[in-house]
Amino acid sequence: MNISIGYLPNKYYDFTPDAGGCFPFAVDIEVPSVVSICDIYLPECDENFVPSWMENIKAYPLYFCADVPNYFKDEYEEILSAAQIEYRYLTEGKVQHRSVAKIQDEKQLVAAFPFYITLGCGGETVVWGTKKDVFSVESRKWK
C-alpha cells in the first residue's frame, strides 16, 4: 500500500483567502496541525487504515467538507443516507454543491471514505476536521 501523509507548513494556509494560494479558503482558528493525505489508490489500499487511525487518535466526530459535482449529488446523498450520516449543503449551484457531513464513527467512515477519495482524485476539494464543525461560507476580503 502506498500512501503519502505530510504535515503542511503554516504558510500553506492563512486567515485570509488567497486565490493564488494552495487552498482557496481561509482558516479562521489556530490549528495545531494540518495534514495532507494523498496517493491513496483504493484497490491497493487497506481500507481499514484511515478509519483505524481516526479511531486510535479519538478523532470522532469527523466533519467532511467537500465540493460535490452535480452529477454525483444523487450518489452522494444515497451513500450518506444509507449509512445514516447527517449532512447539510453550504452552497448549491448549477455545477457543484458544497456539503458538510458529520461522520460519527468508524462504520460511517468506512461507508463514506471511498466516495471522498473518488472526489479528491477527481480534483474536487475534500477537507475534514475533527470534533467540531468549523465549515461555513461567507463573503471575505481576499488577498
N, C-alpha and C positions, 0 to 999 in steps of 0.2 A: 504494500500500500504506500503510495506517495501522497504526502500532504505537506503543505508549507504553512507554518504558523510563525508569525512575526509580530513584534511589538512595533507600533508606529510612533515615531517621534512627535512631540507636541507641535512642531512646525507643520505637520501634515493636516492638522485641523485647528480651527480657530473659533473665536466667539463672533466673528463677522464673516458671513458667507463670501466666498471668492470664486467667481465664475472660472478663473484660470487655475484654481487650486485643485488638490487631489479629490476633494469632496465638495459638491455644490450645496453645502448646508453648514449651519453653524452648530457648535457645541456650546450649550448655554451654562453648563455647570462644570466645575472641576472634576475630572475623572482620573482615577489612579492609573489607568492604562487603557489603551486602545489596541486591540489585537486584530490582525488580518489573518484569515484562514483562506487559503486558496490551493489550487492544483488538486482539488478533490475530484476524482473520477469514480462515480458511484459503482460501476461494475467491479472495480478493483478495491474499493474502499470497504473497510469493516464498518458496516452500518451502525454498530454499537459504540464506535469510538467517541464521537461527539456527544451523544446522549449520556454515555457513561462519564465522560469528562464533566459535563454540566451537573450531573448528579453528585459526583465526587467533590466538586467545589461548592455545592449547595447554592447553585445559581438561580434556581426556580423561584418565582415565575420568570420566564423569558418573554420579552416583548420584541417581536419581529416587525420591522417596518420595511415594506417592500413596494416597489413600483410593479404593478401587475398589468401587463398589456391587456387590452380589451378582449383579444382572442383567447386569453387564459382565464378570464374572470369567472366563467361558469365552473371550470375545473377547480379553480382556487376555492370557490365557495363550497363545492361538493366535498373536497378533501377536508376542509376545516369543519364543516358541519358534521361529517361522518365521524370525526374524531372529537366532537363536542368542544371545539376550540372557539372561544369568543374572538370576534374581530370587529373592526369598525373601519370605515373609509374616512381618510383625512381629506382626500380630493377624489372627484370622479370626473374624468374627461372623456373626450371622444376617442382618444388613442390609448390612454392608460389611466389607471387608478392607483392612488397611493393608499395603502392599507396598513393597519397595525393589528397584529394578532397576539393574544395572550396565551402562551404555552405554559401550562401549569405543572407538567410532569414529564417524565421520560417517555411514557407511552404516547403522549400527544406529540412530542418532538420527533419520535420515530415516524409517526404518520405524516408530519408536515415537512420535515427536513429535506427529503428528496425533491419536493416541489421548489423549495427555496434555492437549492443547488441548481436546479434547472433554470430558474430565473437569473441567478447570478452568472451562470455560464453563458446565458443569452445576452449579457451586457446590462441587465437591469440592476438597479440599486437594491441591495438587500443588506440591512444592518440590524443588529439586535443589541438590546441592553438587558441587564439583569435587575430583577427585584422591583423596578419602578418603571411605569410608562412615562417616558420623557419626550415622546414624539408629538410635534404639533406643526401646523402650517400657518404662517402669518407673514405679513409684509415685513421686510427687513431692509436696512440700509446695506448695500453691497459695497465691497472694496472697489 
